[in-house]
Every structure is written in structure tokens, then in C-alpha cells.
Amino acid sequence: MTDYWANKMIFDLQGPDGKDQWINHRAEIVSRYQLLPEVEQAFLNDDIGTLIPVINPYLMRFFLLMLGYDDAKSIAVLESFQTEEQRKRVNG
């Protein structure tokens, strides 16, 4: 189940100064949204494993890129959290 506020926060960070804001004002940004405590902590700690189930995959990919992952690394991280069943369903 996705978390509206977590997704909204990442969506809002897509602006021209989003990466700078995230790097320099992370705690302030997180405090603006009605996040569950565990989701808030996951954002503060870059805990991708906690965030993946609640973030839209497209927004998660953007978030990983914003964190400094390149395309290949962001895709690898996302794939590492897929189950074998999910891989078969997606990739045939």
C-alpha cells in the first residue's frame, strides 16, 4: 500500500531545487508532511528497503537518482527488492 504523503513529498522534490533542498534541508522537508514515524525515519536514514513498499516505483526511481544513484545503480537497487515471483510476472 502506498503512502500518499511520502509520494507527495518526493513528487514535490522534482522541482529545479529539489535535490539541493533535500541535501541541505532534509529534516525540515520531512517535517512538512504527515508521514508515519517509521517512514519519516526511513527518509532521514536513506532506508530504501522500508520506503520501497510505500513509494510509487517511478517516484522511487527519481528519488534514487536524486540521492546520487546513476541509472544502472538505481535499477539494480529496485530489482534487488523484487521477489522471484515478481520478476517472473514482470519479465515473463
Residue, then its C-alpha position, 0 to 999 in steps of 0.5 A: m500500500t502506498d503512502y500518499w504523503a511520502n509520494k507527495m513529498i518526493f513528487d514535490l522534490q522534482g522541482p529545479d531545487g529539489k535535490d539541493q533542498w533535500i541535501n541541505h534541508r532534509a529534516e525540515i522537508v520531512s517535517r512538512y508532511q504527515l508521514l508515519p514515524e517509521v517512514e519519516q525515519a526511513f527518509l532521514n536514514d536513506d532506508i530504501g528497503t522500508l520506503i520501497p513498499v510505500i513509494n510509487p516505483y517511478l517516484m522511487r526511481f527519481f528519488l534514487l537518482m536524486l540521492g546520487y544513484d546513476d541509472a544502472k545503480s538505481i535499477a539494480v537497487l529496485e530489482s534487488f527488492q523484487t521477489e522471484e515471483q515478481r520478476k517472473r510476472v514482470n519479465g515473463 
